[in-house]
Amino acid sequence: MKSIPFDYWKYSTNEVYKSIIKHYLLCSRKFEIRCFKDEEYAISQALSFGKIKNEESEFETVIVGDVSKEFIEFILNLPKPIQADDNYNKMVPFFSIFLDSNFSSEHYGTELYRN
């Protein structure tokens, strides 16, 4: 995987992030979202578009689904997470998003990769 240059710490919004992921969403058919088990709200959001993948993990919940028009709209309209107690400049509420177009958004959208 090659890193996609993205200076996330410079941005107070997630609009640049969304412009990058949009290209990959439009040419994807499947997604996988990973959240920590205690991120109940993020998990419930992802479950609106997919189902839990039966994967043994002590710390993560994995949601898989189809990249539909509704899913694309959902991702492209996500507000930037509000952070009160951590040092991340999170772009999205999901720890990881993997697309079958060989794209991944990791560490809450602060690291972007492509094949």
MOPAC internal coordinates of N, CA, C and O (Angstrom, degrees):
PM7 1SCF
backbone

  N    0.0000 0     0.00 0     0.00 0    0    0    0
  C    1.4482 1     0.00 0     0.00 0    1    0    0
  C    1.5295 1   109.29 1     0.00 0    2    1    0
  O    1.2310 1   121.36 1   -39.51 1    3    2    1
  N    1.3052 1   115.00 1   140.49 1    3    2    1
  C    1.4587 1   121.13 1   177.11 1    5    3    2
  C    1.5220 1   108.87 1  -105.72 1    6    5    3
  O    1.2310 1   121.37 1   -40.69 1    7    6    5
  N    1.2996 1   114.99 1   139.31 1    7    6    5
  C    1.4517 1   120.57 1   177.57 1    9    7    6
  C    1.5259 1   110.16 1   -71.84 1   10    9    7
  O    1.2310 1   120.94 1   -40.12 1   11   10    9
  N    1.3178 1   115.81 1   139.88 1   11   10    9
  C    1.4629 1   121.46 1   173.65 1   13   11   10
  C    1.5260 1   106.48 1   -96.05 1   14   13   11
  O    1.2310 1   119.39 1   -58.07 1   15   14   13
  N    1.3251 1   118.76 1   121.93 1   15   14   13
  C    1.4660 1   120.10 1  -179.58 1   17   15   14
  C    1.5327 1   111.11 1   -58.53 1   18   17   15
  O    1.2310 1   121.01 1   -54.72 1   19   18   17
  N    1.3180 1   115.67 1   125.28 1   19   18   17
  C    1.4632 1   121.02 1  -177.82 1   21   19   18
  C    1.5195 1   108.47 1  -158.51 1   22   21   19
  O    1.2310 1   120.31 1   -74.97 1   23   22   21
  N    1.3032 1   117.01 1   105.03 1   23   22   21
  C    1.4634 1   122.68 1  -178.79 1   25   23   22
  C    1.5256 1   109.60 1   -86.12 1   26   25   23
  O    1.2310 1   121.11 1  -109.79 1   27   26   25
  N    1.3270 1   115.48 1    70.21 1   27   26   25
  C    1.4628 1   122.10 1  -172.00 1   29   27   26
  C    1.5263 1   113.52 1   -57.02 1   30   29   27
  O    1.2310 1   119.80 1   148.60 1   31   30   29
  N    1.3075 1   117.98 1   -31.40 1   31   30   29
  C    1.4627 1   121.36 1  -176.24 1   33   31   30
  C    1.5255 1   112.37 1   -67.63 1   34   33   31
  O    1.2310 1   120.27 1   166.11 1   35   34   33
  N    1.3313 1   117.09 1   -13.89 1   35   34   33
  C    1.4650 1   120.78 1  -179.08 1   37   35   34
  C    1.5261 1   113.04 1   -83.68 1   38   37   35
  O    1.2310 1   120.05 1   168.55 1   39   38   37
  N    1.3302 1   117.51 1   -11.45 1   39   38   37
  C    1.4633 1   120.03 1  -168.69 1   41   39   38
  C    1.5238 1   112.84 1  -108.91 1   42   41   39
  O    1.2310 1   121.27 1   -46.88 1   43   42   41
  N    1.3198 1   115.17 1   133.12 1   43   42   41
  C    1.4594 1   120.36 1   175.89 1   45   43   42
  C    1.5253 1   111.35 1   -91.11 1   46   45   43
  O    1.2310 1   120.21 1   171.06 1   47   46   45
  N    1.3361 1   117.20 1    -8.94 1   47   46   45
  C    1.4657 1   121.87 1   174.86 1   49   47   46
  C    1.5283 1   108.26 1  -124.27 1   50   49   47
  O    1.2310 1   120.73 1    -4.94 1   51   50   49
  N    1.3224 1   116.21 1   175.06 1   51   50   49
  C    1.4641 1   119.51 1   178.09 1   53   51   50
  C    1.5279 1   111.76 1  -108.46 1   54   53   51
  O    1.2310 1   119.85 1  -156.95 1   55   54   53
  N    1.3111 1   117.89 1    23.05 1   55   54   53
  C    1.4680 1   121.59 1  -177.56 1   57   55   54
  C    1.5325 1   112.49 1   -66.92 1   58   57   55
  O    1.2310 1   119.47 1   140.27 1   59   58   57
  N    1.3150 1   118.62 1   -39.73 1   59   58   57
  C    1.4712 1   120.65 1   177.96 1   61   59   58
  C    1.5282 1   109.18 1   -66.02 1   62   61   59
  O    1.2310 1   120.34 1   136.84 1   63   62   61
  N    1.3207 1   116.95 1   -43.16 1   63   62   61
  C    1.4649 1   121.16 1   175.70 1   65   63   62
  C    1.5293 1   110.17 1   -54.46 1   66   65   63
  O    1.2310 1   120.51 1   131.79 1   67   66   65
  N    1.3290 1   116.62 1   -48.21 1   67   66   65
  C    1.4675 1   120.77 1  -177.87 1   69   67   66
  C    1.5244 1   111.79 1   -64.31 1   70   69   67
  O    1.2310 1   119.98 1   144.93 1   71   70   69
  N    1.3171 1   117.64 1   -35.07 1   71   70   69
  C    1.4687 1   119.45 1   178.57 1   73   71   70
  C    1.5312 1   110.93 1   -67.48 1   74   73   71
  O    1.2310 1   120.11 1   149.41 1   75   74   73
  N    1.3183 1   117.39 1   -30.59 1   75   74   73
  C    1.4651 1   121.10 1   177.97 1   77   75   74
  C    1.5282 1   110.41 1   -75.26 1   78   77   75
  O    1.2310 1   120.04 1   129.79 1   79   78   77
  N    1.3220 1   117.54 1   -50.21 1   79   78   77
  C    1.4686 1   120.21 1  -175.47 1   81   79   78
  C    1.5292 1   111.72 1   -68.70 1   82   81   79
  O    1.2310 1   119.97 1   153.38 1   83   82   81
  N    1.3221 1   117.67 1   -26.62 1   83   82   81
  C    1.4713 1   120.74 1  -178.43 1   85   83   82
  C    1.5264 1   111.37 1   -55.74 1   86   85   83
  O    1.2310 1   120.31 1   134.67 1   87   86   85
  N    1.3072 1   117.02 1   -45.33 1   87   86   85
  C    1.4676 1   121.40 1  -179.84 1   89   87   86
  C    1.5298 1   110.66 1   -55.70 1   90   89   87
  O    1.2310 1   120.25 1   134.88 1   91   90   89
  N    1.3158 1   117.14 1   -45.12 1   91   90   89
  C    1.4607 1   121.62 1  -176.92 1   93   91   90
  C    1.5266 1   111.73 1   -75.08 1   94   93   91
  O    1.2310 1   120.03 1   145.52 1   95   94   93
  N    1.3154 1   117.54 1   -34.48 1   95   94   93
  C    1.4651 1   120.38 1   176.14 1   97   95   94
  C    1.5248 1   111.05 1   -60.96 1   98   97   95
  O    1.2310 1   120.76 1   137.76 1   99   98   97
  N    1.3245 1   116.15 1   -42.24 1   99   98   97
  C    1.4654 1   120.54 1  -175.70 1  101   99   98
  C    1.5233 1   113.22 1   -66.96 1  102  101   99
  O    1.2310 1   119.69 1   160.07 1  103  102  101
  N    1.3191 1   118.19 1   -19.93 1  103  102  101
  C    1.4706 1   119.84 1   178.64 1  105  103  102
  C    1.5300 1   111.58 1  -113.87 1  106  105  103
  O    1.2310 1   120.35 1  -157.74 1  107  106  105
  N    1.3323 1   116.93 1    22.26 1  107  106  105
  C    1.4629 1   121.89 1   178.97 1  109  107  106
  C    1.5243 1   110.78 1  -111.34 1  110  109  107
  O    1.2310 1   121.63 1   -25.68 1  111  110  109
  N    1.3243 1   114.48 1   154.32 1  111  110  109
  C    1.4655 1   120.51 1   176.60 1  113  111  110
  C    1.5253 1   112.12 1  -115.78 1  114  113  111
  O    1.2310 1   120.08 1   152.59 1  115  114  113
  N    1.3293 1   117.46 1   -27.41 1  115  114  113
  C    1.4700 1   121.96 1  -175.92 1  117  115  114
  C    1.5253 1   110.19 1  -132.63 1  118  117  115
  O    1.2310 1   121.25 1   -29.63 1  119  118  117
  N    1.3391 1   115.21 1   150.37 1  119  118  117
  C    1.4656 1   120.44 1   175.42 1  121  119  118
  C    1.5207 1   109.93 1  -130.62 1  122  121  119
  O    1.2310 1   121.93 1   -20.58 1  123  122  121
  N    1.3179 1   113.90 1   159.42 1  123  122  121
  C    1.4600 1   122.81 1   170.01 1  125  123  122
  C    1.5192 1   106.04 1  -137.28 1  126  125  123
  O    1.2310 1   120.67 1   -54.31 1  127  126  125
  N    1.3234 1   116.32 1   125.69 1  127  126  125
  C    1.4648 1   122.13 1   177.70 1  129  127  126
  C    1.5186 1   107.75 1  -115.51 1  130  129  127
  O    1.2310 1   120.93 1   -44.19 1  131  130  129
  N    1.3258 1   115.83 1   135.81 1  131  130  129
  C    1.4597 1   121.70 1   177.84 1  133  131  130
  C    1.5280 1   109.02 1  -118.32 1  134  133  131
  O    1.2310 1   121.52 1   -49.49 1  135  134  133
  N    1.3182 1   114.69 1   130.51 1  135  134  133
  C    1.4657 1   121.95 1   177.94 1  137  135  134
  C    1.5255 1   108.11 1  -130.78 1  138  137  135
  O    1.2310 1   120.57 1   -26.73 1  139  138  137
  N    1.3151 1   116.52 1   153.27 1  139  138  137
  C    1.4532 1   119.32 1   171.05 1  141  139  138
  C    1.5245 1   108.09 1   -71.58 1  142  141  139
  O    1.2310 1   120.65 1   -33.23 1  143  142  141
  N    1.3112 1   116.36 1   146.77 1  143  142  141
  C    1.4653 1   121.38 1  -173.81 1  145  143  142
  C    1.5272 1   113.15 1   -57.01 1  146  145  143
  O    1.2310 1   119.71 1   151.63 1  147  146  145
  N    1.3260 1   118.15 1   -28.37 1  147  146  145
  C    1.4636 1   119.68 1  -179.38 1  149  147  146
  C    1.5308 1   113.20 1   -85.01 1  150  149  147
  O    1.2310 1   119.61 1  -179.95 1  151  150  149
  N    1.3186 1   118.34 1     0.05 1  151  150  149
  C    1.4667 1   122.13 1   179.03 1  153  151  150
  C    1.5321 1   109.17 1   -90.63 1  154  153  151
  O    1.2310 1   121.58 1  -114.11 1  155  154  153
  N    1.3260 1   114.58 1    65.89 1  155  154  153
  C    1.4624 1   121.40 1  -171.74 1  157  155  154
  C    1.5239 1   113.24 1   -60.45 1  158  157  155
  O    1.2310 1   119.93 1   139.68 1  159  158  157
  N    1.3173 1   117.73 1   -40.32 1  159  158  157
  C    1.4631 1   119.36 1  -178.61 1  161  159  158
  C    1.5283 1   111.10 1   -66.92 1  162  161  159
  O    1.2310 1   120.02 1   136.28 1  163  162  161
  N    1.3137 1   117.57 1   -43.72 1  163  162  161
  C    1.4726 1   121.02 1   178.43 1  165  163  162
  C    1.5268 1   110.22 1   -62.67 1  166  165  163
  O    1.2310 1   120.31 1   139.26 1  167  166  165
  N    1.3238 1   117.01 1   -40.74 1  167  166  165
  C    1.4656 1   120.59 1   178.16 1  169  167  166
  C    1.5213 1   110.19 1   -62.17 1  170  169  167
  O    1.2310 1   120.21 1   135.20 1  171  170  169
  N    1.3281 1   117.20 1   -44.80 1  171  170  169
  C    1.4709 1   119.48 1  -179.37 1  173  171  170
  C    1.5216 1   111.37 1   -64.41 1  174  173  171
  O    1.2310 1   119.90 1   144.36 1  175  174  173
  N    1.3257 1   117.79 1   -35.64 1  175  174  173
  C    1.4664 1   120.56 1   176.34 1  177  175  174
  C    1.5247 1   110.37 1   -63.29 1  178  177  175
  O    1.2310 1   120.25 1   132.04 1  179  178  177
  N    1.3229 1   117.13 1   -47.96 1  179  178  177
  C    1.4665 1   121.36 1  -178.56 1  181  179  178
  C    1.5248 1   111.39 1   -64.22 1  182  181  179
  O    1.2310 1   120.31 1   144.69 1  183  182  181
  N    1.3300 1   117.01 1   -35.31 1  183  182  181
  C    1.4661 1   120.41 1  -179.57 1  185  183  182
  C    1.5260 1   112.64 1   -67.96 1  186  185  183
  O    1.2310 1   119.99 1   166.69 1  187  186  185
  N    1.3180 1   117.62 1   -13.31 1  187  186  185
  C    1.4695 1   120.67 1   174.23 1  189  187  186
  C    1.5239 1   110.83 1   -67.71 1  190  189  187
  O    1.2310 1   120.35 1   162.33 1  191  190  189
  N    1.3370 1   116.93 1   -17.67 1  191  190  189
  C    1.4665 1   121.62 1  -174.49 1  193  191  190
  C    1.5278 1   113.56 1  -123.82 1  194  193  191
  O    1.2310 1   119.93 1   177.11 1  195  194  193
  N    1.3212 1   117.73 1    -2.89 1  195  194  193
  C    1.4565 1   119.61 1  -177.34 1  197  195  194
  C    1.5091 1   111.62 1  -158.13 1  198  197  195
  O    1.2310 1   121.12 1    17.03 1  199  198  197
  N    1.3132 1   115.46 1  -162.97 1  199  198  197
  C    1.4638 1   121.59 1  -179.39 1  201  199  198
  C    1.5234 1   109.22 1  -136.73 1  202  201  199
  O    1.2310 1   121.42 1   -20.20 1  203  202  201
  N    1.3189 1   114.89 1   159.80 1  203  202  201
  C    1.4578 1   120.04 1  -179.91 1  205  203  202
  C    1.5219 1   109.57 1   -70.89 1  206  205  203
  O    1.2310 1   121.56 1   -48.81 1  207  206  205
  N    1.3119 1   114.62 1   131.19 1  207  206  205
  C    1.4656 1   121.71 1   175.91 1  209  207  206
  C    1.5222 1   107.21 1   -85.68 1  210  209  207
  O    1.2310 1   120.68 1   -50.21 1  211  210  209
  N    1.2977 1   116.31 1   129.79 1  211  210  209
  C    1.4656 1   120.39 1   179.08 1  213  211  210
  C    1.5166 1   109.17 1   -72.28 1  214  213  211
  O    1.2310 1   121.53 1   -85.14 1  215  214  213
  N    1.3005 1   114.68 1    94.86 1  215  214  213
  C    1.4599 1   121.50 1  -179.10 1  217  215  214
  C    1.5169 1   107.29 1  -139.14 1  218  217  215
  O    1.2310 1   120.71 1   -53.81 1  219  218  217
  N    1.2904 1   116.25 1   126.19 1  219  218  217
  C    1.4582 1   120.68 1  -178.76 1  221  219  218
  C    1.5232 1   110.19 1   -71.66 1  222  221  219
  O    1.2310 1   120.77 1   -63.94 1  223  222  221
  N    1.3141 1   116.14 1   116.06 1  223  222  221
  C    1.4565 1   121.31 1   175.79 1  225  223  222
  C    1.5182 1   108.31 1  -151.26 1  226  225  223
  O    1.2310 1   121.27 1   -48.87 1  227  226  225
  N    1.2915 1   115.17 1   131.13 1  227  226  225
  C    1.4569 1   120.11 1   179.49 1  229  227  226
  C    1.5274 1   111.55 1   -72.80 1  230  229  227
  O    1.2310 1   120.41 1   152.98 1  231  230  229
  N    1.3366 1   116.83 1   -27.02 1  231  230  229
  C    1.4528 1   120.15 1  -170.81 1  233  231  230
  C    1.5240 1   115.31 1  -114.34 1  234  233  231
  O    1.2310 1   119.86 1   156.50 1  235  234  233
  N    1.3479 1   117.88 1   -23.50 1  235  234  233
  C    1.4640 1   120.52 1  -171.76 1  237  235  234
  C    1.5251 1   112.91 1  -115.43 1  238  237  235
  O    1.2310 1   121.76 1   -28.51 1  239  238  237
  N    1.3354 1   114.24 1   151.49 1  239  238  237
  C    1.4590 1   122.61 1   166.34 1  241  239  238
  C    1.5167 1   105.83 1  -112.35 1  242  241  239
  O    1.2310 1   120.50 1   -47.72 1  243  242  241
  N    1.3374 1   116.65 1   132.28 1  243  242  241
  C    1.4601 1   122.35 1  -177.85 1  245  243  242
  C    1.5237 1   108.32 1  -112.95 1  246  245  243
  O    1.2310 1   120.69 1   -53.95 1  247  246  245
  N    1.3281 1   116.28 1   126.05 1  247  246  245
  C    1.4621 1   122.71 1   178.88 1  249  247  246
  C    1.5199 1   107.88 1  -116.14 1  250  249  247
  O    1.2310 1   120.45 1   -47.74 1  251  250  249
  N    1.3338 1   116.74 1   132.26 1  251  250  249
  C    1.4609 1   121.96 1   179.01 1  253  251  250
  C    1.5240 1   109.22 1  -123.74 1  254  253  251
  O    1.2310 1   121.24 1   -28.07 1  255  254  253
  N    1.3422 1   115.23 1   151.93 1  255  254  253
  C    1.4544 1   118.90 1   178.75 1  257  255  254
  C    1.5061 1   112.28 1  -175.27 1  258  257  255
  O    1.2310 1   121.77 1     3.41 1  259  258  257
  N    1.3182 1   114.22 1  -176.59 1  259  258  257
  C    1.4592 1   121.94 1   178.54 1  261  259  258
  C    1.5211 1   110.42 1   -87.37 1  262  261  259
  O    1.2310 1   120.83 1   -35.11 1  263  262  261
  N    1.3121 1   116.03 1   144.89 1  263  262  261
  C    1.4675 1   121.14 1   173.96 1  265  263  262
  C    1.5297 1   106.66 1   -84.92 1  266  265  263
  O    1.2310 1   121.22 1   -85.92 1  267  266  265
  N    1.3155 1   115.28 1    94.08 1  267  266  265
  C    1.4647 1   122.28 1   179.49 1  269  267  266
  C    1.5271 1   109.50 1   -95.42 1  270  269  267
  O    1.2310 1   120.68 1    -8.91 1  271  270  269
  N    1.3204 1   116.30 1   171.09 1  271  270  269
  C    1.4710 1   119.97 1   175.01 1  273  271  270
  C    1.5191 1   110.17 1   -59.27 1  274  273  271
  O    1.2310 1   120.69 1   142.05 1  275  274  273
  N    1.3243 1   116.28 1   -37.95 1  275  274  273
  C    1.4665 1   120.77 1   179.69 1  277  275  274
  C    1.5259 1   111.25 1   -66.18 1  278  277  275
  O    1.2310 1   120.32 1   140.14 1  279  278  277
  N    1.3193 1   116.99 1   -39.86 1  279  278  277
  C    1.4642 1   120.61 1   178.05 1  281  279  278
  C    1.5258 1   110.45 1   -64.62 1  282  281  279
  O    1.2310 1   120.67 1   135.90 1  283  282  281
  N    1.3334 1   116.33 1   -44.10 1  283  282  281
  C    1.4704 1   120.36 1   178.69 1  285  283  282
  C    1.5220 1   109.99 1   -59.64 1  286  285  283
  O    1.2310 1   120.21 1   133.46 1  287  286  285
  N    1.3253 1   117.21 1   -46.54 1  287  286  285
  C    1.4711 1   120.97 1   178.87 1  289  287  286
  C    1.5270 1   110.90 1   -60.75 1  290  289  287
  O    1.2310 1   120.71 1   138.77 1  291  290  289
  N    1.3200 1   116.26 1   -41.23 1  291  290  289
  C    1.4594 1   121.07 1   178.76 1  293  291  290
  C    1.5281 1   110.81 1   -58.81 1  294  293  291
  O    1.2310 1   120.41 1   128.11 1  295  294  293
  N    1.3294 1   116.82 1   -51.89 1  295  294  293
  C    1.4698 1   120.76 1  -178.83 1  297  295  294
  C    1.5278 1   110.74 1   -62.12 1  298  297  295
  O    1.2310 1   120.38 1   136.69 1  299  298  297
  N    1.3299 1   116.89 1   -43.31 1  299  298  297
  C    1.4670 1   120.40 1  -176.13 1  301  299  298
  C    1.5212 1   113.22 1   -74.08 1  302  301  299
  O    1.2310 1   120.13 1   169.64 1  303  302  301
  N    1.3210 1   117.36 1   -10.36 1  303  302  301
  C    1.4636 1   120.87 1   178.03 1  305  303  302
  C    1.5221 1   113.09 1  -112.28 1  306  305  303
  O    1.2310 1   120.27 1  -171.50 1  307  306  305
  N    1.3268 1   117.09 1     8.50 1  307  306  305
  C    1.4639 1   119.72 1   177.96 1  309  307  306
  C    1.5258 1   110.31 1   -65.10 1  310  309  307
  O    1.2310 1   120.22 1   -48.01 1  311  310  309
  N    1.3194 1   117.18 1   131.99 1  311  310  309
  C    1.4682 1   118.14 1   172.56 1  313  311  310
  C    1.5258 1   109.30 1   -73.87 1  314  313  311
  O    1.2310 1   121.01 1   -24.31 1  315  314  313
  N    1.3035 1   115.67 1   155.69 1  315  314  313
  C    1.4620 1   120.03 1   175.82 1  317  315  314
  C    1.5297 1   107.58 1   -68.13 1  318  317  315
  O    1.2310 1   119.94 1   -50.10 1  319  318  317
  N    1.3302 1   117.72 1   129.90 1  319  318  317
  C    1.4651 1   120.13 1  -179.12 1  321  319  318
  C    1.5275 1   112.22 1   -58.61 1  322  321  319
  O    1.2310 1   121.58 1   -38.92 1  323  322  321
  N    1.3048 1   114.58 1   141.08 1  323  322  321
  C    1.4642 1   121.20 1   175.28 1  325  323  322
  C    1.5192 1   106.84 1   -88.06 1  326  325  323
  O    1.2310 1   120.85 1   -49.37 1  327  326  325
  N    1.3112 1   115.97 1   130.63 1  327  326  325
  C    1.4519 1   120.26 1  -176.92 1  329  327  326
  C    1.5152 1   110.39 1  -116.88 1  330  329  327
  O    1.2310 1   121.49 1   -49.86 1  331  330  329
  N    1.3114 1   114.75 1   130.14 1  331  330  329
  C    1.4497 1   118.79 1  -179.92 1  333  331  330
  C    1.5208 1   112.79 1  -109.54 1  334  333  331
  O    1.2310 1   120.66 1   148.91 1  335  334  333
  N    1.3202 1   116.33 1   -31.09 1  335  334  333
  C    1.4584 1   117.99 1  -168.10 1  337  335  334
  C    1.5277 1   115.40 1  -132.64 1  338  337  335
  O    1.2310 1   119.98 1  -161.78 1  339  338  337
  N    1.3229 1   117.65 1    18.22 1  339  338  337
  C    1.4611 1   117.76 1   177.42 1  341  339  338
  C    1.5207 1   110.14 1  -136.73 1  342  341  339
  O    1.2310 1   120.68 1    -7.57 1  343  342  341
  N    1.3164 1   116.30 1   172.43 1  343  342  341
  C    1.4576 1   120.85 1  -176.13 1  345  343  342
  C    1.5160 1   113.61 1  -100.46 1  346  345  343
  O    1.2310 1   120.01 1  -177.47 1  347  346  345
  N    1.3293 1   117.59 1     2.53 1  347  346  345
  C    1.4597 1   120.71 1   176.77 1  349  347  346
  C    1.5191 1   109.81 1   -68.75 1  350  349  347
  O    1.2310 1   120.77 1   -33.07 1  351  350  349
  N    1.3076 1   116.13 1   146.93 1  351  350  349
  C    1.4630 1   121.57 1   167.27 1  353  351  350
  C    1.5294 1   105.10 1  -104.37 1  354  353  351
  O    1.2310 1   120.76 1  -111.92 1  355  354  353
  N    1.3303 1   116.15 1    68.08 1  355  354  353
  C    1.4607 1   122.38 1  -172.71 1  357  355  354
  C    1.5220 1   111.57 1   -58.48 1  358  357  355
  O    1.2310 1   121.43 1   -41.01 1  359  358  357
  N    1.3352 1   114.88 1   138.99 1  359  358  357
  C    1.4575 1   121.70 1   175.84 1  361  359  358
  C    1.5256 1   111.31 1   -97.46 1  362  361  359
  O    1.2310 1   120.38 1   149.47 1  363  362  361
  N    1.3315 1   116.88 1   -30.53 1  363  362  361
  C    1.4656 1   123.77 1  -179.34 1  365  363  362
  C    1.5314 1   109.27 1  -141.01 1  366  365  363
  O    1.2310 1   120.04 1   -17.57 1  367  366  365
  N    1.3367 1   117.53 1   162.43 1  367  366  365
  C    1.4669 1   119.81 1  -178.71 1  369  367  366
  C    1.5251 1   114.47 1   -82.09 1  370  369  367
  O    1.2310 1   119.92 1  -179.47 1  371  370  369
  N    1.3386 1   117.75 1     0.53 1  371  370  369
  C    1.4623 1   121.92 1  -175.20 1  373  371  370
  C    1.5247 1   110.44 1  -103.92 1  374  373  371
  O    1.2310 1   120.60 1   -46.81 1  375  374  373
  N    1.3321 1   116.45 1   133.19 1  375  374  373
  C    1.4585 1   119.71 1  -179.55 1  377  375  374
  C    1.5240 1   110.74 1   -59.82 1  378  377  375
  O    1.2310 1   120.24 1   136.22 1  379  378  377
  N    1.3452 1   117.14 1   -43.78 1  379  378  377
  C    1.4674 1   120.68 1   178.80 1  381  379  378
  C    1.5178 1   110.59 1  -142.56 1  382  381  379
  O    1.2310 1   121.17 1   -35.75 1  383  382  381
  N    1.3318 1   115.36 1   144.25 1  383  382  381
  C    1.4592 1   122.82 1   170.32 1  385  383  382
  C    1.5214 1   106.12 1  -128.92 1  386  385  383
  O    1.2310 1   120.74 1   -56.42 1  387  386  385
  N    1.3235 1   116.19 1   123.58 1  387  386  385
  C    1.4618 1   121.73 1   176.39 1  389  387  386
  C    1.5206 1   108.18 1  -115.13 1  390  389  387
  O    1.2310 1   120.45 1   -46.64 1  391  390  389
  N    1.3260 1   116.75 1   133.36 1  391  390  389
  C    1.4593 1   122.11 1   177.18 1  393  391  390
  C    1.5185 1   108.90 1  -116.39 1  394  393  391
  O    1.2310 1   120.51 1   -31.72 1  395  394  393
  N    1.3374 1   116.63 1   148.28 1  395  394  393
  C    1.4649 1   119.38 1  -178.96 1  397  395  394
  C    1.5269 1   112.97 1   -74.04 1  398  397  395
  O    1.2310 1   120.25 1  -178.98 1  399  398  397
  N    1.3166 1   117.13 1     1.02 1  399  398  397
  C    1.4703 1   120.95 1   173.36 1  401  399  398
  C    1.5279 1   110.56 1   -87.76 1  402  401  399
  O    1.2310 1   120.97 1  -159.03 1  403  402  401
  N    1.3433 1   115.75 1    20.97 1  403  402  401
  C    1.4668 1   122.71 1   178.21 1  405  403  402
  C    1.5242 1   112.77 1    65.47 1  406  405  403
  O    1.2310 1   121.21 1  -137.76 1  407  406  405
  N    1.3170 1   115.29 1    42.24 1  407  406  405
  C    1.4616 1   122.35 1   178.00 1  409  407  406
  C    1.5185 1   107.93 1  -125.90 1  410  409  407
  O    1.2310 1   120.99 1   -36.67 1  411  410  409
  N    1.3346 1   115.72 1   143.33 1  411  410  409
  C    1.4609 1   119.40 1   171.23 1  413  411  410
  C    1.5191 1   110.26 1  -140.18 1  414  413  411
  O    1.2310 1   122.14 1   -36.97 1  415  414  413
  N    1.3210 1   113.51 1   143.03 1  415  414  413
  C    1.4530 1   124.02 1   175.31 1  417  415  414
  C    1.5225 1   104.58 1  -116.09 1  418  417  415
  O    1.2310 1   120.42 1   -63.41 1  419  418  417
  N    1.3193 1   116.80 1   116.59 1  419  418  417
  C    1.4556 1   119.22 1  -173.63 1  421  419  418
  C    1.5211 1   111.30 1  -125.35 1  422  421  419
  O    1.2310 1   121.53 1   -16.29 1  423  422  421
  N    1.3255 1   114.68 1   163.71 1  423  422  421
  C    1.4660 1   121.93 1  -177.92 1  425  423  422
  C    1.5301 1   111.06 1    50.16 1  426  425  423
  O    1.2310 1   121.57 1  -125.38 1  427  426  425
  N    1.3295 1   114.61 1    54.62 1  427  426  425
  C    1.4714 1   122.94 1   176.80 1  429  427  426
  C    1.5236 1   112.69 1    60.85 1  430  429  427
  O    1.2310 1   120.61 1  -146.04 1  431  430  429
  N    1.3206 1   116.44 1    33.96 1  431  430  429
  C    1.4623 1   121.12 1   176.86 1  433  431  430
  C    1.5122 1   114.61 1    83.40 1  434  433  431
  O    1.2310 1   120.18 1  -168.94 1  435  434  433
  N    1.3245 1   117.26 1    11.06 1  435  434  433
  C    1.4683 1   119.47 1   179.96 1  437  435  434
  C    1.5246 1   112.41 1   -90.45 1  438  437  435
  O    1.2310 1   120.31 1   168.78 1  439  438  437
  N    1.3309 1   117.01 1   -11.22 1  439  438  437
  C    1.4638 1   122.03 1   175.77 1  441  439  438
  C    1.5225 1   107.86 1  -131.26 1  442  441  439
  O    1.2310 1   120.49 1   -54.47 1  443  442  441
  N    1.3253 1   116.66 1   125.53 1  443  442  441
  C    1.4598 1   122.19 1  -178.65 1  445  443  442
  C    1.5197 1   109.18 1  -120.30 1  446  445  443
  O    1.2310 1   120.78 1   -42.06 1  447  446  445
  N    1.3442 1   116.11 1   137.94 1  447  446  445
  C    1.4610 1   121.43 1  -177.40 1  449  447  446
  C    1.5245 1   110.64 1  -137.72 1  450  449  447
  O    1.2310 1   121.23 1   -26.73 1  451  450  449
  N    1.3389 1   115.26 1   153.27 1  451  450  449
  C    1.4646 1   122.00 1   174.52 1  453  451  450
  C    1.5195 1   108.16 1  -144.62 1  454  453  451
  O    1.2310 1   121.11 1   -21.87 1  455  454  453
  N    1.3257 1   115.48 1   158.13 1  455  454  453
  C    1.4689 1   120.82 1   174.58 1  457  455  454
  C    1.4972 1   109.78 1   -89.35 1  458  457  455
  O    1.2310 1   120.10 1   180.00 1  459  458  457

